[in-house]
Amino acid sequence: MSANSAEPSAEVSVVLVKAGRTRIRYAATLLHDDGIRVAVRAPWAGDGVRDFGFVRFEAGDVFTEYYWRDRWYSVKEVRTAAGALKGWYCDVTRPAEVTGTELVVEDLDLDLWRSADGTDVRRLDEDEFAGSGLADRDPRAAGAAVAALDELERLARGDGFTRLLA
């Protein structure tokens, strides 16, 4: 994958790592890579339905995912198979690394959800983050993760969120 790919036809493998282990790997179509931000599209890669109570991810859902090489998060736009927007699921991660046809991100446990209409913005998994021990092992990364979640929440509650993805 070229750092400045304009062709949206390449397939990439998205690799999500957590606590040093590959959590999930799935195929995605490269939509854009400008050397800083990478956009891919993929169907829901999970097994069965994942019901969070405020949103369900299920077979047929389509994720348009945005990753940055210089930011500590990724944003996933979630749509039904029919194209209806469900919302955006945001993962706090280390900056993305792209090597060949692999896009690798390390999940740092913090997440944020923004509903399609923007009225439901919620921070997720702060207890998992606190229990992960990252603050002791890597205080710089922990600080960057908390700052990234704060930035995502500020954007999600304001006008800047959709511009982030434009």
TORMILO-855642 format. One record per residue: chain; x, y, z of N, C-alpha, C in turn. Coordinates in steps of 0.05 Angstrom, whole numbers, plus 5000, padded with zeros to 4 digits. Layout:
# TORMILO-855642
unit_n_east_n_north_n_up_ca_east_ca_north_ca_up_c_east_c_north_c_up
A_X_Y_Z_X_Y_Z_X_Y_Z
...
//
This chain:
# TORMILO-855642
unit_n_east_n_north_n_up_ca_east_ca_north_ca_up_c_east_c_north_c_up
A_5017_4977_5000_5000_5000_5000_5018_5024_5000
A_5015_5041_4981_5030_5066_4979_5020_5086_4999
A_5039_5103_5008_5031_5123_5028_5012_5144_5016
A_5010_5145_4990_4993_5165_4978_4974_5152_4958
A_4963_5129_4965_4946_5114_4947_4921_5130_4940
A_4915_5131_4915_4890_5144_4906_4870_5123_4897
A_4879_5099_4892_4862_5078_4882_4848_5064_4905
A_4821_5064_4904_4806_5052_4926_4801_5022_4922
A_4819_5008_4907_4813_4980_4901_4831_4961_4916
A_4851_4970_4930_4869_4952_4944_4856_4940_4968
A_4863_4915_4974_4853_4902_4998_4876_4903_5019
A_4868_4909_5044_4887_4910_5066_4877_4892_5088
A_4895_4884_5106_4887_4870_5130_4889_4889_5153
A_4866_4892_5167_4866_4908_5191_4872_4889_5214
A_4892_4897_5230_4900_4880_5253_4897_4896_5278
A_4880_4887_5296_4876_4900_5322_4890_4884_5343
A_4909_4897_5356_4926_4884_5377_4917_4895_5404
A_4915_4877_5424_4909_4886_5451_4926_4870_5470
A_4940_4883_5488_4957_4871_5508_4977_4852_5494
A_4988_4861_5471_5009_4846_5458_5000_4823_5441
A_4974_4818_5439_4963_4796_5424_4944_4806_5402
A_4944_4792_5380_4924_4799_5359_4897_4792_5369
A_4879_4812_5370_4852_4808_5380_4834_4800_5356
A_4838_4814_5334_4822_4808_5310_4838_4817_5285
A_4834_4803_5264_4846_4810_5238_4824_4806_5217
A_4820_4826_5199_4800_4823_5179_4808_4838_5154
A_4796_4830_5132_4801_4843_5106_4784_4868_5103
A_4796_4888_5091_4782_4913_5086_4791_4924_5059
A_4774_4941_5047_4781_4954_5022_4792_4981_5029
A_4815_4987_5018_4828_5013_5021_4812_5034_5005
A_4804_5055_5019_4789_5077_5006_4808_5101_5001
A_4826_5105_5020_4843_5129_5018_4867_5126_5037
A_4890_5136_5028_4913_5137_5046_4930_5161_5036
A_4930_5182_5053_4944_5206_5045_4971_5209_5059
A_4980_5187_5073_5005_5187_5087_5001_5193_5117
A_4978_5205_5124_4972_5211_5152_4947_5196_5160
A_4926_5198_5145_4900_5185_5151_4895_5163_5130
A_4886_5140_5140_4879_5118_5124_4849_5112_5128
A_4835_5109_5106_4806_5102_5107_4802_5075_5093
A_4788_5057_5107_4781_5031_5096_4752_5025_5100
A_4741_5006_5085_4713_4997_5089_4713_4967_5092
A_4697_4958_5111_4696_4929_5116_4669_4922_5127
A_4659_4898_5122_4635_4888_5135_4641_4882_5165
A_4620_4881_5181_4623_4873_5209_4639_4847_5210
A_4661_4848_5225_4679_4825_5226_4675_4808_5251
A_4657_4815_5268_4653_4800_5293_4636_4775_5288
A_4637_4758_5308_4620_4733_5307_4593_4740_5318
A_4573_4735_5302_4545_4740_5311_4539_4769_5316
A_4521_4774_5335_4512_4801_5342_4527_4810_5367
A_4535_4835_5367_4546_4848_5391_4527_4870_5399
A_4513_4864_5421_4492_4883_5431_4503_4898_5455
A_4508_4924_5451_4518_4941_5473_4496_4953_5490
A_4471_4949_5481_4448_4962_5495_4440_4987_5481
A_4459_5003_5473_4454_5028_5459_4457_5026_5429
A_4470_5004_5420_4473_4998_5391_4480_4969_5388
A_4471_4958_5365_4477_4930_5359_4494_4929_5334
A_4516_4914_5334_4532_4908_5310_4524_4880_5302
A_4518_4877_5276_4508_4851_5267_4515_4847_5238
A_4511_4822_5229_4517_4815_5201_4504_4834_5183
A_4519_4843_5162_4508_4862_5143_4517_4890_5148
A_4523_4897_5173_4533_4924_5180_4559_4929_5165
A_4562_4954_5157_4586_4963_5142_4600_4984_5158
A_4626_4981_5161_4642_4999_5176_4661_5014_5157
A_4660_5040_5158_4680_5057_5144_4698_5067_5166
A_4723_5059_5165_4741_5063_5188_4763_5083_5180
A_4769_5100_5199_4789_5121_5195_4811_5118_5216
A_4836_5115_5206_4859_5112_5224_4879_5134_5217
A_4893_5142_5238_4914_5163_5235_4941_5153_5244
A_4961_5161_5230_4988_5154_5238_4999_5174_5259
A_4985_5196_5264_4994_5216_5282_4974_5222_5305
A_4953_5206_5307_4933_5210_5329_4929_5184_5343
A_4920_5186_5368_4918_5163_5386_4889_5153_5386
A_4876_5152_5363_4849_5141_5361_4843_5133_5332
A_4821_5118_5330_4809_5111_5304_4779_5116_5307
A_4766_5122_5284_4737_5127_5284_4725_5108_5263
A_4703_5095_5272_4689_5076_5254_4661_5085_5250
A_4654_5092_5226_4626_5099_5219_4611_5072_5215
A_4588_5069_5228_4574_5044_5227_4547_5048_5213
A_4542_5032_5192_4517_5034_5177_4505_5006_5175
A_4478_5005_5172_4465_4980_5167_4470_4971_5139
A_4462_4947_5132_4466_4937_5105_4450_4954_5085
A_4428_4966_5094_4412_4984_5077_4423_5012_5075
A_4445_5018_5090_4457_5044_5089_4450_5064_5110
A_4432_5057_5129_4424_5075_5150_4447_5078_5170
A_4453_5103_5177_4474_5108_5196_4466_5101_5224
A_4481_5084_5237_4477_5078_5265_4492_5097_5283
A_4516_5104_5275_4533_5122_5291_4562_5117_5287
A_4578_5126_5306_4607_5123_5304_4618_5111_5329
A_4634_5090_5326_4648_5077_5348_4677_5085_5346
A_4688_5097_5367_4715_5107_5367_4732_5091_5386
A_4755_5082_5377_4774_5067_5394_4798_5085_5400
A_4806_5086_5425_4831_5098_5431_4853_5078_5427
A_4872_5085_5410_4893_5066_5402_4920_5082_5400
A_4941_5067_5398_4966_5080_5390_4963_5088_5361
A_4979_5107_5351_4977_5114_5323_4980_5089_5305
A_4966_5089_5283_4966_5066_5264_4993_5063_5251
A_5000_5038_5246_5024_5032_5231_5016_5016_5206
A_5026_5024_5184_5020_5011_5158_5046_4999_5148
A_5045_4973_5144_5068_4959_5133_5058_4941_5110
A_5066_4947_5086_5056_4931_5064_5026_4933_5062
A_5012_4911_5064_4983_4911_5063_4970_4907_5090
A_4986_4911_5111_4975_4909_5138_4972_4936_5151
A_4949_4941_5163_4944_4965_5179_4941_4955_5208
A_4960_4962_5225_4961_4952_5253_4956_4974_5273
A_4938_4969_5291_4932_4988_5313_4931_4973_5339
A_4942_4986_5360_4941_4974_5387_4919_4987_5403
A_4899_4971_5411_4876_4981_5427_4885_4987_5455
A_4878_5010_5465_4885_5018_5492_4861_5019_5511
A_4840_5004_5505_4817_4999_5522_4796_5021_5523
A_4803_5046_5519_4784_5068_5520_4768_5070_5494
A_4742_5075_5496_4726_5077_5472_4705_5100_5476
A_4694_5108_5454_4673_5128_5454_4652_5122_5433
A_4627_5126_5440_4605_5122_5421_4591_5148_5416
A_4584_5154_5391_4568_5177_5383_4546_5167_5366
A_4521_5171_5374_4498_5163_5358_4496_5179_5333
A_4480_5168_5314_4477_5181_5288_4467_5210_5290
A_4449_5215_5309_4438_5242_5312_4455_5259_5331
A_4476_5248_5342_4494_5263_5360_4484_5268_5388
A_4460_5257_5395_4449_5263_5421_4460_5244_5443
A_4471_5221_5434_4482_5202_5453_4512_5200_5449
A_4527_5212_5467_4557_5211_5467_4565_5199_5493
A_4578_5176_5492_4586_5163_5517_4614_5152_5516
A_4628_5156_5539_4654_5144_5543_4650_5116_5552
A_4667_5098_5542_4665_5069_5547_4691_5058_5558
A_4688_5037_5574_4711_5020_5582_4732_5034_5598
A_4725_5056_5612_4745_5069_5629_4754_5051_5652
A_4737_5033_5661_4744_5013_5681_4765_4994_5671
A_4762_4985_5646_4782_4967_5634_4809_4981_5631
A_4808_5006_5623_4833_5021_5620_4847_5024_5648
A_4831_5031_5668_4843_5034_5695_4856_5007_5704
A_4843_4985_5698_4853_4959_5706_4874_4948_5689
A_4880_4960_5666_4900_4950_5647_4929_4953_5657
A_4933_4971_5675_4961_4976_5685_4977_4993_5667
A_4966_5004_5646_4981_5020_5627_4993_5044_5640
A_4979_5056_5659_4989_5080_5672_5015_5074_5687
A_5019_5050_5697_5044_5042_5711_5065_5034_5691
A_5057_5019_5670_5076_5008_5651_5087_5030_5632
A_5068_5047_5623_5076_5067_5603_5059_5093_5608
A_5068_5109_5628_5053_5133_5635_5049_5152_5612
A_5068_5154_5594_5066_5172_5571_5043_5163_5553
A_5041_5137_5547_5020_5126_5531_4993_5129_5544
A_4992_5125_5571_4967_5128_5585_4957_5156_5584
A_4975_5176_5587_4968_5204_5585_4958_5211_5557
A_4971_5200_5537_4962_5205_5509_4935_5193_5504
A_4930_5169_5516_4904_5156_5513_4881_5172_5525
A_4885_5182_5549_4864_5198_5563_4860_5224_5547
A_4881_5236_5538_4879_5261_5522_4863_5256_5496
A_4868_5232_5484_4854_5225_5459_4824_5222_5464
A_4817_5209_5486_4789_5205_5493_4776_5232_5498
A_4790_5249_5513_4779_5276_5518_4774_5291_5492
A_4794_5289_5473_4791_5303_5447_4767_5292_5431
A_4765_5265_5431_4742_5253_5416_4716_5262_5428
A_4714_5263_5454_4689_5271_5467_4682_5300_5460
A_4703_5317_5461_4698_5346_5454_4689_5348_5425
A_4702_5334_5407_4693_5335_5379_4665_5323_5375
A_4659_5301_5389_4633_5288_5386_4610_5305_5396
A_4616_5322_5416_4595_5339_5427_4593_5366_5412
A_4611_5371_5394_4612_5396_5380_4608_5393_5350
A_4616_5413_5335_4613_5413_5306_4636_5400_5291
A_4658_5395_5305_4682_5386_5291_4683_5357_5284
A_4665_5341_5294_4667_5312_5291_4665_5304_5262
A_4645_5312_5248_4642_5303_5220_4663_5315_5202
A_4674_5339_5209_4696_5350_5194_4721_5334_5197
A_4724_5320_5219_4747_5303_5224_4748_5281_5203
A_4725_5272_5193_4724_5250_5174_4721_5259_5145
A_4719_5285_5140_4715_5295_5113_4740_5292_5097
//
